[in-house]
Amino acid sequence: MTSNNALNPPAAPPDDRLGPEHRGPALLMAAGVLVGAVNIYLASSLLPTTVADIGGERLYAWGMTVYLVAMVVATMLVSRLLARRGAVRAYVAGFACFLAGSLVCAVSPSMPVLLTGRLVQGLGGGLLSGLGFAVIRAALPRRLWTRGNALMSAMYGVGNLAGPALGGLFAQSGSWRAAFVVMAVFAAVCAVAVLRVMPRLPHGGDPGRVPTGSLALLTAATAAVSIAGVVRGPWARAAGVAGGLALLVLFVVHERRSPARVFPALTYRSGSPLGPVYLTLALLSFGVAVEAFVPLFGQRLGGLEPLAAGFLGAALSLGWSSAQFGGASLARRPEVVPRLLVAGPLLLGTGLAALALLQRADAPLWLVALWVPVLWAAGAGIGIAYPHLSVAAMASTDDPAEGARAAAGVATVTSLATAFGTAVAGVLVAVGGPQPLGQARGTLLGFAVICAAGAVSARAAVARGRARARSGGRAAAGAEDAQIADGA
């Protein structure tokens, strides 16, 4: 059997560019992912100005927490929405939900109303993020999946850069409400464009029963780690992270036994590469959370002004975004892709470890300048591996409903890992001691070890994909279970 494996792919056709017939839908899907990503950090930059205007300082830290929890919940509902409504209606619903939440934020007279708007925004942003990965499978030919996934993934990096920049710009002018109005207008334009550009794709079939137990457990896990990011004290934060991990384990146990699942059954099947693929994606996404603390280290250790420190924090996202398409273009070289999957987490972990070693109290400017290429290289580790892992997930089955679920799972895993990473970073900073140098080194080294572990799960994914290809996985395991060994 000739293996057409997403983890060990054959040579791609010569033309893997997005032509005119596919460019419109791909850019619209990317815009949806960008909307969700930008607004993770947009409100964080606006909140100091917002609190000064409408009060509610005691609820300050919940701005991102509410959004992240809602985003994770919504990504888990994407495959069901696609199956019931199709791509066009699902996208219109996502943009409409985001628009409504943005308008609520724009007119908020108090912090509780603003948080309600952020909740609705998060639901819309989560739907759009999940749809961006799920719809690629049906909207683009298979030869463009890697390129399309690179575009979707790059939007997370762009969003991590654009969110704080836009928020800071509007906050500096005192026009925090205008920022939400701009996002509402953007969502409205995109919703209209969906009706003109998005192809009328077939529905994904019967979505089956609502996985109520799985949804409840994963939502609780996300809430636990998100709360850990806003409470004070290292022990309280550690307890929140530990509680989230325990709930995550219960989620996996429940998913393995339940007929109604969030992720495809293939995820939990022995010998399947899909579980390690998701784990590697999670560990790569986990590393992005360190960005939230790099500006803090730049100010305290390097004496940078807030604006310069903010751009320093964006270096990792720039590496992630700029490395996407170079890594995606290597899909036509089958011997390279498995190496990229393993090299990505190693490069991310090595970059963070090197950055830890470059931390100094009262660091001179030339040393701080070295942080930029190191952060860029760490981000590039995410960029070279993420698109290929996303393709491996969406190629895991021929069944449309299960395929949409597997593809939407990429956004669920990414959002969940971001929430976990933010909480863990807060814990590591808190336990790093009273001195900024200890906090910076402890946080960065902790992240380096965790992220580098993705190389182990990537190796497992590649090995399982090769094993299925050698043993004739389609015949042995059935089409649903073996597509990842005969995939992208």
N, C-alpha and C positions, 0 to 999 in steps of 0.2 A: 504494500500500500504506500502511496506517496503521501507523506504527511504535509498537510497545509496548516500548520500549527501556529496559533497566535504567539506562542512562546518560542517556537522554532520555525519561523515563517519561511516560505519559499521566496524566491526573488519576486519583487513586486513588479507590476507592469510599468513601462517606462514613464507613463504620464500619471503621476499621483497628485497633480495640482487640482485645486478647486476651480473648475471651469465656470463660465457664465451661468449655465443651467443649475449649478449647485451653489454658487457663491451667495445668492440671496438668502436661501434657507439657512446656510451655514453661518452667515453673519448675524442673522436674526437669533439663531440659537445661542451664538456667542454673546449677543447683547443681553439675553436673559441671564446667562451665567454671570456676566459682568455686573448686572443690577444687584444680584444677590451678594456678590463678593464685595462690591463697593460699600454697601450699606452695613457690612459687619463693623467697619471702622469709621464710617462717615459720622455717625452719631457720637462716637467717642470724642472726636475733635470738636463737635458742636456743643456737647453737654455742659462744659464750664460756662459758656455764654448763656445757654438755655436756663440753667439753674439760677443764674444771676437775674434772669428776667421773670421766671414763673415760680421759682422756689423748688422745694423738694430735694434738698441736698442729701437727705438720709436715704433717698431712693436712687442716688446718682449711679451707683455701680450696677444697677439692674438693667441699664440701657442695652448693654451688649448681651447680658445673660438671657433676657426675655427673647431677644432676637435669635440667638443661637439655638435655644430650645425649640422655638417655633420652626426654625429652619430644618432641624433634624426631623421633627415630626412630619413636616410637609414632604420631605424627600422620600419618606417611607410610604407615602400615598400616591406617588407618581404613577407607578405601574397600573394601579387600579383606575386612576383618572384617565389614563391613556386607553385602557381597555374599554371603558364605558363611554368616553366622549370623543376619542380620537385626538390627533395631534393639534389640529386647528383650535378646537374648543378648549382643549387643555391649556394651550398657550394663552388664549384670550382670558381664561379664568385666572391664570397665574399673573399676567400683567394687570388685570383688573383688581385683583386682591392687593397687589403691591401698590397700585395707584391709590386705592381706598385708604390703605394704611399710611401712605405718605401724606395724604390730605388731612387725615386725623392728626398726624404729628404737626403739620403746618399750622393748624388752628388751635392746638392744645392750650388750654388756659391753666393747666396744672400738670404736675409730673405724672400722676396716675393716668390721666388721659393720654399723655405722651407715650407711656409704657404700653397702653392698649394699642396705640397706633403702631408701635414697634412690634408688638405681637402679630398684628395683621400683616405688617410689612414682612416679617420673618416667614410667615406662611406663604406669601407670594414669592419671596426670594427663594425659599426652599423648593417650591414647585418648579420655578424656572431653572434652578440649578440642576435638579434631577432630570427635567425634561431635556436639557441640553445634551446630556449623555444618552438618555434613553431613545430620543428620536433620531439620533445619528444612525442608529441601526437600520431604520426603515427609510430615512430620507436620503441617505447617501449610498452609492455602490460600495461594495466591500473594499475595493482598492483605495477608497478615500477615507476609510475609517480611522487610520492612524493620523492622517493629516487633520481630519475633523476633530479628533480627540485632542490633538496638540493645540488646536485653536481654543477648544473649551477649557482645557487645563491652563492655557496661558492667561485666560481671563481672571483666574484666581490671583495670579501674580500681579496683573495690571490693577485689579481691584484693591489689593493690599497696598499698592502705591497710590492709586487715585483717591481712595476713600479718605485717608488722613489729609491729603493735599487739598481736596475740595472742601472738606469740613473746616480745615484751618483757614482757607480763603474766605468762606462765608462768615465764620466766627470772627475773624479779624475785622470784617466790615460791619459786624453787629447784626447781620441779616440771616440769623439761623433759620427762620421760617422759610425764607426764600430757597434755601438748600433743599428742603423737602418738596417745595412747589416745583423746582426744577426736576427732581426725580419723578414726580407725578406726571409732569408733561412728557418726559422721556418715556415713561411706561405707556402713556396714552398713544404716543406716536408709534411705538413698537406694536401695540395691540392692533392698531389700524393696519400696520404693515403685515401682520400675521395673515390677515384676510386676503391680502394681495399676493403675498410671496410664498407662504407655507403650502406645500403640496397636500392634497387631500389623501392622507395615508389611510390604509385599512386599519380597523380597530384590532386590538390585540387579543380578542376572544374573551371568554368568560374569566373574570379575575378571581372567581371563587369567593370563599368566605373572608370576611375581614379578620386579619390576624390580631384580634383584640389583645390577647395576652402578650404577644411580642411587642406590639406598639406601646403598651403600658410599661413594660419592663425597660425598653430602650429609652422611652421618654423619661422615666424615672432616673435612669443612669445618667442621661444628659443633664437633667436638672440637678442631680447630686454634684456632678463635677463642676457645673456652672456656678452653683452656689458656693462651692469650695473656692472659686476664684474671687468671690466678693466678701467672704467673711474675714475677720481679723484673727490673727494668731496662727502659728504654724501647725499646732495640733488640730485645731478646728479644720484647717484646710486639708491636712493629711487625712482626717477622718472623712471629709467629703470625697476626696479622691478614692480612698479605700472603699467607701460605700458605693461609689459609681462603678468601680471594678467588680465588686461583688454582684451588683445588679447586672452588669454586663455578662458575667459568667452564668447567672441564672437565665438571662436572655438566650444564650447559646444552648444551654440545656433544654430550655423550653422549645426553641426552634427545631432542634434535632428530633423531638418527639411529636411536635404538633403538625397536623395536616395543613394548617393555615399559617403561612410564613411570610416574613418580610423579604428575606433573601431566598434564592432558589434552593431546592433540596440538594442540588449538586454541591453547594457550598460546604455542606457538612458530611459529604460522602467520602469514605476512606479512599485514598489514592487520587482524589480529584485535585487538580491544580487550583481551583477557584478559591478555596479557603486561603491558601498561602498568597494568592494574588491580592485578595482583599487586605490581608494582614500587611503586606508590603506597602500597599497604597496608604494604609493607616499610619504606618511608621514614617513614611515620607511626609504626609500631611501634618503629622504631629510636630515635625521639626519647624514648621512655619511659625508656630506660636511663639518661638523665641524672639521673633521680630518685635513683639510688643515691648520687650525689655531692653533691646539693643539701644534705643535712644536714651533710656535711663542710664545705661552704662556709659554712653558717650558723653552725657552731661556731667556725671559724677566723677568719672575717671579721666576723661579727656578735656573737660572744661568747655565743651561745645555749647553754642547757643541752641535753643530749642529747635529752630528751623533746620539748622545743619544736622543736628542729632536725628531729626525726623527723616531726612534724606538718607542718613547712614542706615537707619533701620530698614529702609526700602531696598537696600542693595541685594538682600537675599531674594526678594520678589523679582527684582530685575534679572538676576541670574536664572531664576526659574522660568520667567517668560521668554527671555532671549534664547535659552537653550532648547526650547520646545521644538522648534521647526528643524533645527539641525539634527536633533535626535530622531524626529519623525521621518526625515528624508532617508535615514539609514535603514528603514523598514525593507528597502529593496535588497539589502545585503543580509541574507538569512543567518550567516554565521556571527553577525555582530549583535543582533537583538538580545540574545540571552546574556551576553556580556554586559550590555547596557543595564539590564535589569539588576544585576548584581553590583555593578559599579556605581549605580545611582545612590543607594543608601550608604555605601562606603565613602563616596565623595562628600555626601552631606555630613556624615559623622566626622570624617577627617577634617573638613572645613571648620566645623564647630569646635573640635578639639584644638585645632591650630589657633582659632580665635581666642579660646580660653587662655592659651599660653602667651598670647600677645597682650593680655590685659595687664596694665600697670597703674598704680596710683600716680596721679599727676602725669599721665602719659603725654609725651611731647606730640606735637602735631604730626610729625613724620610717621610716628608709630600708629597713631589713629588712622592716618591715611592708608596704612597697610591693611586695616580692617576691611576696607571696601572690596578689594579684589578677593580677599578670603571669604567674605560673605557672599560675593557673587559666585565664586566657585562652589560654595555649599549649596546655594540655590540651584545652580546648574545640575547638581546631582539629582534634584527632584525633576528638573525639566527633561533630562535624557531618558528617564525611566517611566515617568507617569503616563505618557500617551500609550506606550506599548502595553502597560498593565491594564489600562482602560479598555483597550481593544481585546485583550485576553479575556476580560470579564464579559464583554458584550458578545464575544464569539463562543461563549460556553454552551450554547444550546441553539437548536433550530426552531424550537417552539417560540412563537411570537410573544406570548404572554410571559413566559419564563425569561426570554431574551430581554424584554423591556424591564423586567424586574432585576435582572443581573446588571443591566446597564445603569438603571437608576440607583442601584446599590453603590455605584462609584461615588455619587454625590452624598449619599447617606454616610458612607465610610469617611469621606473627606470632612464633612461637617462635624461628625462625631469626634474624629481625631483632633480637629482644631479645638473643639471645646475641652477635650481631655488635656491637650497640650497647654492651653492657656492656664488651666487649673494647676497642672503639675509645675509649670514655670513659676506660678505664684508661691507654691509650696517651697520650691528649691531656693527662691530668693529669700523667703522668710527664714529658712533654716541655715542659710549661708553665713549667718553671723551678723554682727552690727556694722561691719566694715564693707563698703561697696566693692572692694577688690575680692573679698571672699564670696560675696553674693554673686558677682559676675562669673568668677571661675567655677564655682559650684554649679551654677545653673547651666552654663555652656558645656561643661564636662558631662553633667547628667544627661543633657539632651544628646550629646555626641554618642554616648554609649547606647542609649535607647534607639536612636535613629540608625546607627550602624548595624543593629540587630536585624534590620530589614534585609541585609545581604543574605542572612540565613534563610529567611522565609522566601526570598527570591530564588535562591538555589533550590529550595524544595519545590517551588512552582515549576521551574524549568525541568528538574529531574522527573517530576510526575508527568509533565507534558510529554517528555521524550519517552518515558516508559509506556504511556498509552499509545503513542505513535508506533513504537516497536511492536507492541503486542496486538495491534489492530484494535485500538480502543473502541471504535464504532461498533464492531461486531460483539466485543466482549461486554460493553457497558450500555449499549443502546445509544441512539442518536442524541438524546437529551443529555446524557452523561459524558459523551465523548467529543462533542464539538470543539472543546478547548484543545483537543489533540488533533483536530482536523479543521482549524478555524479560520483565522483572518488572512 
